[in-house]
């Protein structure tokens, strides 16, 4: 399959099209609004959508005739449903090694600190990733990107953070740069050096932040290896003052900001995200109402990670309350080797409706337009409308709602990235 260039195509015989609309995040009640169209078509030119709407409309007919005259590739949707490409806006997909043992320890009720004492946790992934070559990381990342594409993901955010030293952090980000040149999935890299406190700085988080600001952040910036800077802002790891100091340094170095905020203990990470004008804050299980309201005022995207709560058997983030408060909510996988070894977009769709109390419309918006907004891409990605990037998913289903209704099943039939065919479901003879 192709998918790395910018192609022209016409998708015909779309039975049911559903998409959010707009070039900015959809917040609050607006998340429940989708543009829907039966018997639709989409025409893309040089990777950009020229038309998306009723095939019978005069504008649609003209667009199709022009495409056919230019010899544009025709893709027959076979009366299937069609939605925008999914955007996974929070992942840690570049890592080495696995932690299956601690998954079963945790399933058996073992507390996190005991897992840590047994040599588990982020430190185990750090040791494996530090030992991995660039080739190892690229090969592992490529397999995960192939799986993402087959699940309909056309754009993904990837974080470093399993090195927590200069050499490995750069190697993780370099692996993402190399993968961007070969994989169909578009990658937005994030520097997450302050993911945990490495053994070299045991019990000295402020000293580690000094090291990152002095030694690592300037190199990442000079080599243009990341778009965003992120930090695990949490009690006993990097608390508010260290987080603020790091994030301000990152902002001054030209990075957009993200935060892991208020996942375990309410310490004000969500409020810090609002204070600094971060693009997004993730987890938010313990965020205060006041801090969430501050995020509303500063238009910070609230990224909920239901697969992590599912994996940890923890309460889910209050996505329903966030939306009702007026926040723009995104959903993402949090793919990582420890707390969430999953990239299941189908399971996210089911959990969001069944347990986060989101409507299907809100869920689709959260995984498309608002996912794009969490990556600063809402003006160009996340919806099927003229002027947007032609990232299109054709479902092997008659209606888009089957994404939640057909629980946990991958319904992706065809994926188009930048107007080029990038993936198609295999059929047996």
Protein Blocks (a to p, Z undefined) as FASTA:
>chain_A
ZZjbccddddehifbacddedjbdcehjllmpccddehiadddeehiafbgcdfkbmklm
mmmmmmmmnopacddeklpacddddddfbdcfbcgdjdfkmmmmmmnopafklmmmnopa
jklmmmmmmmpcfklmmmmmmmmmmmmmmnopabdcddehilopaklmmmmmmmmmmmmm
mpmbdcddddffblbccfklgoilklmmmmmmmmmmmmmmmnopafbdcddddehiacfk
lmmmmmmmmmmnopacdddehklbcghlmmmmmmnopabdehjlmgcfklmmmmmmnopa
cdddfklmmmnopacddfklmmmnopacdddekiafklogcfbfklmmmmmmmmnopafk
lmmmmmmmmmmmmnopmmmgoiacehiacddddddbfbfklmmmmgoiafbfbdceehia
fbdcdddZZ
